[in-house]
Amino acid sequence: MSKYKVLDSNAIKIIAIVAMTIDHIAWAVFPGYPKEVLPMVMHIVGRLTCPIMCYFIAEGYHYTRDINKYTLRLFLFAIVSHFAYIFASTDYVDVKSFIPFYYGNVLNQTSVMWSLAWGLVMLRVVMSEKIQSNLLNVGLVVLICLVSFPSDWSCVAALCIMAIGANRGNFKAQMSWMILYVAIYSLVYFFALDKVYGLMQMAVVLSIPVIYLYNGKRGKNPKMNKFMKWFFYLYYPVHLLIIGVLRILN
């Protein structure tokens, strides 16, 4: 089946970036939970992004030369992205909006990058040979879920990273756990925010054939690989900053 593995990680991440941009433009142009065809299609396309990001952070765990630097980089990235995410949000009121929970909300208090960073920590916990106690292991996973719960995609992104990384080499298991966790997220979304958009979260299944095409390689050009590495990090907060500026100007 290797003949179908035609996409390297750079190509798949570009697909994720395009899908994410379409999704975020939809949130900016069509605020709330509109039921018109165009914004719903744009949001469905956007469901490609989170599973792809989770998958490649789990891959990064296995490929990185320095797991501590990788973890630190993700958390620094999450902190920077927090301000861009809030600024671009329709919930932005003033600088106090940057303070989580200040205006009484619980959900979506920071970007998905917070959950992704903690997902790497969660994967490190479950894969650690130093943690022998199952009770401690479960306790740390629950604690990480609580810490990452207020972010976009809640603790589900973190759980997906854990499941994907722990089941590396078993694509069926990876995707099955991912669907299970997103189904839980979809259920919460259904009752807490919007029924239609809750069900829409299950469109993450569209990411499965894209991820399946991954050939296990970054790209052919080392210089391009280095450029793309930092491009992927910087694009998220920069594009949100631009969306925030355009939203205020309009």
Solvent accessible surface area in square Angstrom, and as a share of the most:
residue,aa,sasa,rsa
1,M,155,0.69
2,S,92,0.59
3,K,154,0.65
4,Y,99,0.37
5,K,66,0.28
6,V,96,0.55
7,L,40,0.20
8,D,33,0.17
9,S,7,0.04
10,N,18,0.09
11,A,33,0.26
12,I,0,0.00
13,K,58,0.25
14,I,76,0.39
15,I,58,0.30
16,A,4,0.03
17,I,22,0.11
18,V,81,0.47
19,A,2,0.01
20,M,12,0.05
21,T,31,0.18
22,I,55,0.28
23,D,11,0.06
24,H,28,0.13
25,I,72,0.37
26,A,0,0.00
27,W,73,0.26
28,A,30,0.24
29,V,92,0.53
30,F,59,0.24
31,P,80,0.51
32,G,41,0.39
33,Y,70,0.27
34,P,26,0.16
35,K,98,0.41
36,E,109,0.49
37,V,119,0.68
38,L,107,0.53
39,P,1,0.01
40,M,41,0.18
41,V,75,0.43
42,M,30,0.13
43,H,0,0.00
44,I,60,0.31
45,V,47,0.27
46,G,5,0.05
47,R,14,0.05
48,L,25,0.13
49,T,11,0.06
50,C,8,0.05
51,P,4,0.02
52,I,1,0.01
53,M,39,0.17
54,C,1,0.00
55,Y,18,0.07
56,F,18,0.07
57,I,16,0.08
58,A,2,0.02
59,E,12,0.05
60,G,16,0.16
61,Y,49,0.19
62,H,69,0.31
63,Y,128,0.49
64,T,41,0.24
65,R,248,0.90
66,D,55,0.29
67,I,46,0.23
68,N,93,0.48
69,K,132,0.56
70,Y,19,0.07
71,T,15,0.09
72,L,107,0.53
73,R,58,0.21
74,L,9,0.05
75,F,35,0.15
76,L,101,0.50
77,F,25,0.10
78,A,1,0.01
79,I,92,0.47
80,V,89,0.51
81,S,0,0.00
82,H,19,0.09
83,F,101,0.42
84,A,9,0.07
85,Y,31,0.12
86,I,15,0.08
87,F,33,0.14
88,A,11,0.09
89,S,26,0.17
90,T,73,0.42
91,D,92,0.47
92,Y,45,0.17
93,V,97,0.56
94,D,53,0.27
95,V,108,0.62
96,K,94,0.40
97,S,14,0.09
98,F,43,0.18
99,I,92,0.47
100,P,62,0.39
101,F,101,0.42
102,Y,107,0.41
103,Y,105,0.40
104,G,61,0.59
105,N,76,0.39
106,V,86,0.49
107,L,51,0.25
108,N,52,0.27
109,Q,22,0.10
110,T,16,0.09
111,S,0,0.00
112,V,9,0.05
113,M,6,0.03
114,W,70,0.25
115,S,0,0.00
116,L,1,0.00
117,A,0,0.00
118,W,56,0.20
119,G,0,0.00
120,L,0,0.00
121,V,32,0.18
122,M,0,0.00
123,L,0,0.00
124,R,72,0.26
125,V,16,0.09
126,V,44,0.25
127,M,78,0.35
128,S,36,0.23
129,E,152,0.68
130,K,188,0.80
131,I,37,0.19
132,Q,148,0.66
133,S,53,0.34
134,N,125,0.64
135,L,152,0.76
136,L,93,0.46
137,N,29,0.15
138,V,89,0.51
139,G,39,0.37
140,L,51,0.25
141,V,22,0.12
142,V,77,0.44
143,L,99,0.49
144,I,7,0.04
145,C,22,0.13
146,L,119,0.59
147,V,55,0.31
148,S,0,0.00
149,F,76,0.32
150,P,22,0.14
151,S,3,0.02
152,D,32,0.16
153,W,20,0.07
154,S,10,0.06
155,C,19,0.11
156,V,9,0.05
157,A,1,0.00
158,A,0,0.00
159,L,24,0.12
160,C,3,0.02
161,I,0,0.00
162,M,27,0.12
163,A,6,0.04
164,I,2,0.01
165,G,2,0.02
166,A,50,0.39
167,N,41,0.21
168,R,104,0.38
169,G,82,0.78
170,N,77,0.40
171,F,57,0.24
172,K,166,0.70
173,A,20,0.16
174,Q,5,0.02
175,M,9,0.04
176,S,58,0.37
177,W,105,0.37
178,M,1,0.00
179,I,54,0.28
180,L,88,0.44
181,Y,28,0.11
182,V,3,0.02
183,A,38,0.30
184,I,88,0.45
185,Y,22,0.08
186,S,6,0.04
187,L,106,0.53
188,V,68,0.39
189,Y,17,0.06
190,F,49,0.20
191,F,148,0.62
192,A,62,0.48
193,L,66,0.33
194,D,25,0.13
195,K,119,0.51
196,V,57,0.33
197,Y,1,0.00
198,G,0,0.00
199,L,115,0.57
200,M,15,0.07
201,Q,4,0.02
202,M,55,0.25
203,A,18,0.14
204,V,0,0.00
205,V,64,0.37
206,L,86,0.43
207,S,0,0.00
208,I,37,0.19
209,P,78,0.49
210,V,25,0.14
211,I,3,0.01
212,Y,67,0.25
213,L,53,0.26
214,Y,25,0.09
215,N,51,0.26
216,G,34,0.33
217,K,134,0.57
218,R,123,0.45
219,G,22,0.21
220,K,206,0.87
221,N,80,0.41
222,P,104,0.66
223,K,171,0.72
224,M,98,0.44
225,N,16,0.08
226,K,139,0.59
227,F,122,0.51
228,M,16,0.07
229,K,68,0.29
230,W,112,0.39
231,F,69,0.29
232,F,32,0.13
233,Y,29,0.11
234,L,107,0.53
235,Y,49,0.19
236,Y,6,0.02
237,P,12,0.08
238,V,74,0.43
239,H,11,0.05
240,L,7,0.03
241,L,92,0.46
242,I,94,0.48
243,I,20,0.10
244,G,0,0.00
245,V,63,0.36
246,L,97,0.48
247,R,62,0.22
248,I,96,0.49
249,L,133,0.66
250,N,160,0.82
